């Protein structure tokens, strides 16, 4: 497009945008879309292709185009006219593209985490035996709390309900039990 044509398109775009902002005139917005959608799609296609997206390129182009126009409709009042409308539109599209890219990256990381769970590190048998021996040395009431909490997987709230004691008491009791276990375990050479 020649400079003169760009100036005409920009002047028309500003007029349409102003009418949309001031009057909520939907046909003005539709005309803005008609004037700039092809250029926005071309930008999106080039942008995502440059980032290496191939298999879902057209899906990304649609997503970027749709989300950009939603932002433009919501934030049209923010256009200050210091640049051409198309320049502002591409700036909005770049911000939307960053959000889409981050969203895709988070989604792919989550899918990878689900597909390949990281195994828990194995506890050496000597450590397991030493911990079990230390727990067995506790008074029966303390042993029960430890077993319910750590082996049974009960929350503090569930543990309080099970043994019939207030939540604060359960927290204090478990802290006291951990303090009893610490010196016993420190005396043993666990090789950890």
N, C-alpha and C positions, 0 to 999 in steps of 0.2 A: 504494500500500500504506500502511495506517495505521501509526502509530508502534508500537502494540501488536503488530501483525503483524510489523513489522520486527524487533522485539525477539525474538519467537519464532523467526523465521528465523535471526537471528544466534546465538541460544543453541543452536539445532539445528546450525548450521554449525560452531560452535566444538566441539561434542561430536563431530561427524563428523570434523572435521579432527584433533582430538586422537587419536581412535581410529585414523585413517589413519597419523598420525605414529608413534604408540606401537606399533601392532600390524601396520602395513602392510595394514590391512583394505581391500581394493579396493572392496567394495560401499559403504563409507563415502565413498570418493572419488567413486564413480559417483553417489551421492545428492547430494553437493556440486555436482557438475556439473549434475545435473537441476535443482537449486534455483537456480543462478546463471547457467547458460548463456544463457537468454533476455536477462537484464539485460546480460551481457557483450557479447552480439551487438548489442544496442541501442546500447550505448556505442560499440562499434567502428564501427557504421554512421554514427552521428552524428559521431564524431571524423573519420573519413576523408571524409565528405561535406563537413564544414566546411573541410577542407583542399583541396577541389575535385576529389577523385577521383570520377569518374562511371562511366566505361566498365568499370573492373575493381573496382567497389566491393564486390560480393559475394565476389569472390576475396580481396580484402583483409580482409573481415570473417572469412572462413574462416581465413585465414592468422593473423590476430591472435588469434582464438579458440583455435586449435590451439596456437600457440606460448605463449600465456598459460597454458593448462592444463598444458603441459609444464613450464613454470617453476614453477607452483604445486605440481605433483607433486614436483619436485626440491627445492624450497625451502620446503615446508610447515612445516618445523621452525622457520623464521625468523619465523613469525607470532607476535608477542608479546602479542596480545590488547589492545593499547592503543586499537584502533579496532574498528569492526565488521568482520567478515570481508569483506563486500562492498566496503567502503572500501579495504581492503588489496588485494583482487582488482583493483579498478579502478586502483590505484597500480601494480601489477605490469603491468597491461594498458597503461598509459601509457608505461612504460619499454619494453615490447615494441614498441609503436607507433612510438616514436622510432627503434628499431633497424630496423624494417621500412622506415620512411620514408627513413632514411639509406642502407639497402641499395638501395632503389628509385632513389634519387637517383644513387648511384654507378653502378648498372646503366644508367640512362638517359644519364649522361655518357659511359660507355664505348661505348654504342651510337651516340651522336652522334659520338664520336671516330672510330669505325669507318666511319660513313656519310659523314662529311665530313673526310677527311684534310687536315691543314693543309699546304699546299705549302711546300717548302723555299724560302727566299729565293734568288733568282737571284744568282749571282756576276757582277759586271760583267766584260765581256770583258777590259778592261785589267788587272784584278786577276788573272784567270786566266792571261793571257799573262805577266805579271810573275812570278807564282809558278812557272809552267812554265820560264821563262828562268832563274830562280834555281836551280831543281832541276837543270836541264841544266848549270849551272856547277859542280855538285858532282862530286867524284871518282866513278868508275863504281860502286864498292862502296856508297857512300852513296846514290847515285841508285837503285840496286837495292833497298836497304832501304826508302827512301821510297815507291817505286812499289809494292812488295809490301804494305807496311803500309797506305798511304792509297788507292791506286788499286785494289789487289787485295783490300783489306778483310781481310787476314790478322790474326789475333790475335797478341799477342806470342809465345804458345806455338807457334802454327803457323809464325810467322816464324823462331823459333829452330830448329825442326825442319827447315825448308826450307833454311836457310843453314848448318846444322850447328854452331851456336854456342850456348853456355849462355844461358838466359833472362835472367839478370842482365846479361850482355854485350850482348844485343840492346837491352835497356832503356837502358843507358848509351850505346850507339852512336847510337840514335835521339835521345836527349837532346842528344848532341854535334852531330848533324846539324841539329836544330832551332836550336841555338845558332849554327851556321854560317849558317843561312838568315835568322835574325832581322835581322842588320845589313844584309844584301843587300836585304831587303824594306823595311827602314826608310829606306834611301838612295833608294829609288824613291818618287815621289809617287803613291800609289795612290788618293787621293781617298776613303779609307774612314774 
